Amino acid sequence: MFPGGKINPKKMKQMMKQLGMQMETLEDVKRVVIETEKGDYVFDEAEVVATIMQGTTTYQINGEARFEPAAVEIPEEDVKLVMVQTNASAEAAKEALTATNGDIAEAIMRLSGA
């Protein structure tokens, strides 16, 4: 596309302007977090570039992400059920449910020694 494979930054900027594109590097970005159901992707030292074209802004994130799994929420009813089935304390039932990612049957088996 470009002769010799080299791009003159000045020409590139000029071409982008002709196409109605604007690029802007966001300054002083400390952290970017993408939240999902299963956890968060965290970019601690990210470079973020906003590209505006035809009224739409697109963000490009450059950097290393780490994944932080979402904490499992254990409903109180599940804790009570495990307590009743195993005669365990609320604390033990909750620990077993947390260790099994909320799997009631597995938590009961774990506390029952099965």
C-alpha positions in Angstrom: 0.0 0.0 0.0 2.9 2.4 0.8 6.0 2.4 -1.4 9.0 0.8 0.4 6.7 -0.1 3.3 7.6 3.1 5.2 4.9 5.5 6.3 5.7 9.2 6.6 3.9 10.3 9.8 3.2 13.7 8.3 1.6 12.2 5.2 -0.3 9.7 7.3 -1.8 12.5 9.4 -2.7 14.4 6.2 -4.4 11.3 4.7 -6.4 10.6 7.9 -7.6 14.2 8.0 -8.8 13.9 4.3 -10.7 10.7 5.3 -12.3 12.6 8.2 -10.4 10.6 10.9 -8.9 12.0 14.1 -6.6 10.2 16.5 -5.9 11.3 20.0 -3.8 9.6 22.6 -5.5 9.8 26.0 -3.0 11.3 28.5 -2.4 10.2 32.1 -4.3 6.9 31.8 -3.7 5.0 35.1 -5.8 1.9 34.6 -8.3 0.4 32.2 -10.8 -2.3 33.4 -13.0 -4.4 31.2 -15.7 -6.0 33.3 -17.2 -9.4 32.3 -19.5 -11.9 34.1 -16.5 -14.2 34.7 -14.1 -11.5 35.9 -12.2 -8.4 35.0 -9.5 -7.7 32.5 -7.2 -5.1 34.1 -4.6 -3.0 32.2 -2.5 -1.3 34.7 -0.2 0.6 32.3 -2.2 1.0 29.2 -1.8 3.3 26.2 -5.2 4.3 25.0 -5.8 5.9 21.6 -9.2 7.3 20.6 -10.0 7.3 16.9 -12.9 9.4 15.7 -14.3 8.5 12.2 -17.7 9.5 10.8 -19.0 10.5 14.3 -18.0 7.2 15.9 -15.3 7.0 18.5 -13.2 3.8 18.8 -10.8 3.2 21.6 -7.7 1.1 21.2 -6.0 -0.3 24.3 -2.3 -1.3 24.1 -0.7 -3.1 27.0 -0.6 -6.2 29.1 -3.8 -7.3 30.7 -4.2 -9.5 33.8 -7.4 -11.4 34.5 -9.1 -11.2 37.9 -11.8 -13.8 38.3 -15.1 -12.6 39.7 -15.8 -13.4 43.3 -18.5 -16.1 43.7 -21.6 -14.8 45.4 -23.0 -17.4 47.8 -26.8 -16.9 48.5 -27.8 -17.3 52.2 -30.3 -20.0 51.2 -27.4 -22.1 49.8 -25.5 -21.8 53.1 -28.5 -22.8 55.1 -29.2 -25.8 52.9 -25.6 -27.0 53.3 -25.7 -26.4 57.0 -28.9 -28.5 57.4 -27.6 -31.4 55.2 -24.2 -31.6 56.9 -24.7 -30.2 60.4 -21.9 -27.8 59.7 -21.5 -24.3 61.0 -22.5 -21.3 58.8 -18.8 -20.5 58.4 -17.8 -24.0 57.3 -20.8 -24.2 54.9 -19.8 -20.9 53.3 -16.2 -21.9 53.0 -17.1 -25.2 51.3 -19.5 -23.4 48.9 -16.8 -20.8 48.1 -14.2 -23.6 47.5 -16.6 -25.3 45.1 -17.6 -22.1 43.3 -21.1 -22.4 44.7 -21.7 -26.0 43.8 -24.1 -27.2 46.6 -23.8 -30.9 46.0 -20.0 -30.8 45.9 -20.0 -28.6 49.1 -22.2 -31.2 50.9 -20.0 -34.0 49.7 -16.9 -32.2 50.9 -18.3 -31.5 54.3 -19.7 -35.1 54.6 -16.3 -36.6 53.9 -17.5 -38.3 50.8 
